[in-house]
Amino acid sequence: MDRLREQTACGRPDATRTSGLVAYLGRKPVGWCAVEPRTAYAGMLRNNRVPWEGRAEDKADEGVWAVTCLFARVGFRRRGVSRALARAAVEFARKRGARAIEAYPIVATNVIAEELHVGPPSVFADAGLVEVNRPTLRRVVMRFEF
């Protein structure tokens, strides 16, 4: 991977909101990471269990950002794309004023392929996030405080 680019909402370069980062190898997109203020994810805010169970956390805190999707294209996996995106997401959120960033990976056992689009815990640990909660046996809440 040789460069990252912000992906604006709906793919429009003139959009005011950024929905994530795209990783490129040459001119080919090889990965994507959704990273925004946690309040941008209405479904997450409506959820009363994951990632909230066991935490006294203000769901409406706009200073906390979230990585909700992390994806590397087939043929480019196990080549550092996810780790580079996770590190870039941390820096991206920090530069935009976040006071913390969270991710919600799944511990792999017999995981359905679609569930892996949140990334494994090791990718986020390598980016400096630490486990703060485990609301289910497989779901981990990881966080980095700036």
Backbone as numpy.savetxt, mean C-alpha at the origin, in Angstrom:
# Nx Ny Nz CAx CAy CAz Cx Cy Cz
13.59 -2.45 -12.47 12.76 -1.30 -12.47 13.65 -0.07 -12.47
13.38 0.83 -13.39 14.26 1.98 -13.48 13.58 3.32 -13.21
12.26 3.32 -13.05 11.62 4.58 -12.70 10.23 4.34 -12.14
9.74 5.33 -11.40 8.39 5.32 -10.84 7.68 6.57 -11.32
6.39 6.44 -11.51 5.61 7.60 -11.91 4.30 7.60 -11.13
3.84 8.78 -10.75 2.55 8.89 -10.07 1.44 8.54 -11.05
0.43 7.85 -10.56 -0.75 7.54 -11.36 -1.88 8.40 -10.82
-2.40 9.30 -11.63 -3.47 10.16 -11.17 -4.80 9.44 -11.22
-5.74 9.96 -10.49 -7.08 9.38 -10.45 -7.62 9.24 -11.86
-8.17 8.12 -12.16 -8.76 7.82 -13.48 -7.74 7.89 -14.60
-6.45 7.92 -14.27 -5.42 7.95 -15.29 -5.27 9.30 -15.99
-5.98 10.32 -15.52 -5.90 11.63 -16.16 -4.73 12.42 -15.61
-3.82 12.89 -16.47 -2.66 13.64 -15.97 -3.04 14.96 -15.32
-4.25 15.48 -15.59 -4.65 16.75 -15.01 -5.43 16.58 -13.71
-5.65 15.35 -13.26 -6.42 15.12 -12.04 -5.65 15.68 -10.84
-6.39 16.14 -9.86 -5.75 16.73 -8.69 -5.38 15.68 -7.65
-5.96 14.53 -7.71 -5.70 13.49 -6.72 -4.87 12.37 -7.32
-3.88 11.92 -6.57 -3.04 10.82 -7.02 -3.51 9.54 -6.37
-3.63 8.48 -7.14 -4.12 7.22 -6.59 -3.02 6.19 -6.41
-1.82 6.50 -6.84 -0.77 5.51 -6.63 0.46 5.77 -7.46
1.30 4.73 -7.50 2.58 4.78 -8.20 2.65 3.65 -9.21
3.25 3.92 -10.35 3.48 2.92 -11.38 4.99 2.74 -11.53
5.44 1.49 -11.53 6.86 1.17 -11.73 7.07 0.79 -13.18
8.17 1.27 -13.76 8.50 0.98 -15.16 9.87 0.35 -15.26
10.00 -0.55 -16.19 11.29 -1.07 -16.62 11.39 -0.67 -18.08
12.23 0.30 -18.36 12.23 0.90 -19.69 10.91 1.63 -19.87
10.19 1.28 -20.92 8.88 1.90 -21.18 7.73 1.02 -20.76
8.04 -0.15 -20.21 7.01 -1.12 -19.86 6.61 -0.99 -18.39
5.30 -0.79 -18.12 4.85 -0.77 -16.72 4.95 -2.19 -16.15
5.59 -2.30 -14.98 5.81 -3.64 -14.39 5.18 -3.79 -13.01
4.66 -2.71 -12.44 4.02 -2.82 -11.14 3.24 -1.57 -10.80
2.35 -1.72 -9.82 1.50 -0.62 -9.40 1.27 -0.71 -7.91
1.16 0.44 -7.26 0.91 0.51 -5.83 -0.13 1.59 -5.57
-1.23 1.22 -4.92 -2.25 2.20 -4.53 -1.84 2.79 -3.19
-1.67 4.10 -3.13 -1.29 4.77 -1.88 -1.93 6.15 -1.86
-2.76 6.37 -0.85 -3.47 7.63 -0.68 -3.75 7.82 0.81
-4.25 9.00 1.18 -4.72 9.14 2.56 -5.78 8.07 2.83
-5.74 7.51 4.01 -6.65 6.41 4.37 -8.10 6.82 4.19
-8.42 8.09 4.36 -9.80 8.56 4.23 -10.32 8.46 2.80
-9.46 8.26 1.82 -9.88 8.11 0.43 -10.55 6.76 0.18
-10.39 5.83 1.11 -10.93 4.47 0.95 -12.20 4.31 1.79
-13.32 4.70 1.20 -14.60 4.68 1.92 -14.94 3.29 2.45
-14.66 2.26 1.68 -14.96 0.90 2.13 -14.18 0.53 3.38
-12.96 0.97 3.46 -12.15 0.68 4.64 -12.72 1.40 5.86
-13.19 2.62 5.67 -13.73 3.38 6.78 -15.05 2.80 7.28
-15.81 2.15 6.39 -17.07 1.51 6.80 -16.85 0.19 7.51
-15.72 -0.46 7.24 -15.40 -1.76 7.83 -15.18 -1.58 9.34
-15.81 -2.41 10.13 -15.65 -2.29 11.58 -14.67 -3.30 12.18
-14.10 -4.17 11.36 -13.19 -5.16 11.91 -11.76 -4.95 11.43
-11.52 -5.20 10.15 -10.17 -5.07 9.61 -10.08 -3.68 8.99
-9.13 -2.87 9.33 -7.98 -3.09 10.21 -8.17 -2.55 11.62
-9.40 -2.31 12.04 -9.64 -1.55 13.26 -9.69 -2.37 14.55
-10.05 -3.63 14.48 -10.24 -4.41 15.70 -9.01 -4.37 16.60
-9.24 -4.05 17.86 -8.15 -4.00 18.82 -7.37 -2.70 18.82
-7.81 -1.71 18.06 -7.09 -0.43 18.01 -8.04 0.72 18.28
-7.57 1.67 19.03 -8.31 2.91 19.25 -7.75 3.92 18.24
-8.23 3.84 17.05 -7.68 4.63 15.93 -8.78 5.50 15.34
-8.49 6.75 15.09 -9.43 7.66 14.44 -9.47 7.34 12.95
-10.55 6.76 12.50 -10.68 6.38 11.08 -10.58 7.59 10.15
-10.99 8.74 10.63 -11.03 9.94 9.79 -9.75 10.76 9.83
-8.68 10.23 10.39 -7.41 10.94 10.48 -6.76 11.01 9.09
-6.79 12.19 8.47 -6.24 12.35 7.12 -4.72 12.33 7.09
-4.08 12.35 8.24 -2.63 12.28 8.29 -2.08 10.87 8.15
-2.97 9.88 8.18 -2.56 8.50 8.01 -2.88 8.07 6.59
-1.85 7.61 5.89 -2.02 7.12 4.52 -2.06 5.61 4.52
-2.57 5.03 3.44 -2.72 3.58 3.36 -2.26 3.06 2.01
-1.58 1.93 2.05 -1.26 1.16 0.85 -2.28 0.03 0.81
-3.16 0.06 -0.17 -4.23 -0.94 -0.23 -4.04 -1.97 -1.32
-3.12 -1.71 -2.24 -2.87 -2.65 -3.32 -1.41 -2.54 -3.73
-0.79 -3.67 -3.96 0.60 -3.72 -4.40 0.69 -4.87 -5.39
1.06 -4.55 -6.62 0.98 -5.56 -7.67 2.19 -5.49 -8.59
2.79 -6.64 -8.85 3.86 -6.75 -9.84 3.36 -7.66 -10.96
3.60 -7.25 -12.19 3.14 -8.04 -13.35 3.82 -9.40 -13.40
3.08 -10.35 -13.96 3.64 -11.68 -14.21 4.87 -11.49 -15.10
5.92 -12.23 -14.80 7.17 -12.10 -15.53 8.13 -11.12 -14.87
7.62 -10.31 -13.92 8.46 -9.35 -13.23 8.42 -9.55 -11.72
7.81 -10.63 -11.30 7.73 -10.92 -9.87 9.04 -11.52 -9.39
9.28 -11.37 -8.09 10.53 -11.85 -7.46 11.77 -11.18 -8.05
11.56 -9.92 -8.49 12.68 -9.15 -9.04 12.83 -7.81 -8.32
12.16 -7.66 -7.19 12.30 -6.44 -6.39 11.30 -5.33 -6.70
10.36 -5.57 -7.61 9.40 -4.53 -7.99 8.53 -4.15 -6.79
7.97 -5.13 -6.09 7.10 -4.84 -4.94 7.85 -4.12 -3.84
9.07 -4.54 -3.56 9.85 -3.89 -2.52 10.17 -2.43 -2.89
10.51 -2.21 -4.14 10.78 -0.84 -4.59 9.52 0.02 -4.49
8.37 -0.54 -4.85 7.12 0.21 -4.75 6.76 0.51 -3.30
6.96 -0.44 -2.41 6.65 -0.21 -0.99 7.54 0.90 -0.42
8.82 0.86 -0.75 9.73 1.93 -0.29 9.32 3.28 -0.88
8.96 3.28 -2.14 8.54 4.52 -2.80 7.24 5.04 -2.20
6.33 4.16 -1.82 5.06 4.59 -1.20 5.32 5.30 0.13
6.25 4.77 0.91 6.60 5.41 2.18 7.12 6.82 1.92
8.04 6.95 1.00 8.62 8.26 0.67 7.57 9.20 0.08
6.72 8.67 -0.79 5.65 9.43 -1.44 4.72 10.04 -0.38
4.28 9.22 0.58 3.38 9.70 1.63 4.09 10.72 2.52
5.35 10.44 2.88 6.11 11.36 3.73 6.23 12.73 3.09
6.57 12.76 1.81 6.74 14.04 1.10 5.45 14.82 0.98
4.32 14.14 1.09 3.02 14.81 0.98 2.39 15.09 2.33
3.18 14.99 3.39 2.73 15.42 4.70 2.08 14.37 5.59
2.13 13.12 5.20 1.55 12.08 6.05 2.32 12.02 7.37
1.63 11.70 8.43 2.32 11.49 9.71 2.54 10.01 9.97
1.86 9.16 9.18 2.04 7.71 9.27 1.53 7.09 7.97
2.01 5.88 7.70 1.51 5.11 6.56 1.26 3.69 7.04
0.16 3.10 6.55 -0.19 1.74 6.92 -0.32 0.87 5.68
-0.15 -0.43 5.90 -0.40 -1.43 4.87 -1.11 -2.59 5.55
-1.81 -3.41 4.77 -2.65 -4.45 5.32 -2.40 -5.79 4.61
-1.17 -6.28 4.69 -0.83 -7.50 3.97 -1.49 -8.75 4.56
-1.42 -9.81 3.78 -1.94 -11.11 4.19 -0.78 -12.07 4.34
-0.80 -12.82 5.42 0.19 -13.87 5.63 -0.20 -15.02 4.70
0.71 -15.40 3.80 0.42 -16.42 2.80 0.40 -17.81 3.42
-0.67 -18.51 3.14 -0.76 -19.95 3.43 -1.25 -20.57 2.13
-2.50 -20.85 2.06 -3.13 -21.26 0.80 -3.95 -20.07 0.31
-3.26 -19.02 -0.08 -3.89 -17.76 -0.42 -4.39 -17.76 -1.85
-5.59 -17.24 -2.02 -6.14 -17.04 -3.36 -5.31 -15.94 -4.03
-5.00 -16.09 -5.29 -4.11 -15.16 -5.99 -4.53 -13.70 -5.84
-5.83 -13.42 -5.89 -6.29 -12.03 -5.79 -5.93 -11.42 -4.44
-5.86 -12.25 -3.40 -5.54 -11.71 -2.08 -4.09 -11.22 -2.01
-3.24 -11.72 -2.86 -1.84 -11.31 -2.82 -1.62 -9.90 -3.37
-2.65 -9.28 -3.91 -2.51 -7.92 -4.42 -2.32 -6.91 -3.31
-2.35 -7.34 -2.07 -2.05 -6.43 -0.96 -0.60 -6.56 -0.55
0.12 -7.54 -1.07 1.53 -7.75 -0.76 1.73 -8.57 0.49
2.88 -9.21 0.61 3.20 -9.99 1.81 3.84 -9.10 2.88
3.76 -9.48 4.14 4.35 -8.67 5.21 5.84 -8.36 5.01
6.60 -9.29 4.46 8.05 -9.08 4.32 8.38 -7.88 3.43
7.56 -7.63 2.43 7.79 -6.48 1.54 7.67 -5.17 2.32
6.68 -5.08 3.17 6.48 -3.86 3.95 7.49 -3.74 5.09
7.87 -4.87 5.66 8.91 -4.84 6.70 10.22 -4.30 6.12
10.54 -4.70 4.90 11.74 -4.19 4.24 11.68 -2.69 3.98
10.45 -2.13 3.92 10.28 -0.69 3.71 10.20 0.06 5.04
10.35 -0.66 6.16 10.38 -0.01 7.47 9.09 -0.08 8.27
8.03 -0.67 7.72 6.78 -0.78 8.46 6.90 -1.91 9.47
6.22 -1.75 10.60 6.23 -2.77 11.64 4.79 -3.19 11.95
4.64 -4.42 12.38 3.31 -4.94 12.72 2.78 -4.21 13.95
1.55 -3.71 13.85 0.91 -3.05 14.98 -0.35 -3.77 15.42
-0.85 -4.66 14.58 -2.08 -5.36 14.90 -2.23 -6.56 13.99
-2.95 -7.56 14.47 -3.29 -8.73 13.67 -4.77 -9.02 13.92
-5.65 -8.34 13.17 -7.09 -8.47 13.42 -7.67 -9.85 13.07
-6.98 -10.59 12.21 -7.39 -11.97 11.91 -6.12 -12.82 11.89
-6.27 -14.10 11.74 -5.10 -14.97 11.71 -4.19 -14.66 10.53
-4.76 -14.22 9.42 -3.97 -13.99 8.21 -3.71 -12.53 7.89
-4.53 -11.64 8.40 -4.38 -10.21 8.07 -3.49 -9.52 9.09
-2.54 -8.73 8.59 -1.62 -7.98 9.43 -1.79 -6.49 9.14
-1.77 -5.67 10.17 -1.73 -4.22 10.00 -0.30 -3.80 10.31
0.34 -3.17 9.33 1.71 -2.71 9.49 1.72 -1.20 9.33
2.65 -0.55 10.05 2.63 0.91 10.09 4.04 1.48 10.22
4.21 2.66 9.64 5.45 3.43 9.78 5.04 4.83 10.23
5.59 5.28 11.35 5.33 6.63 11.86 6.46 7.55 11.39
6.10 8.70 10.84 7.11 9.66 10.39 7.54 10.56 11.53
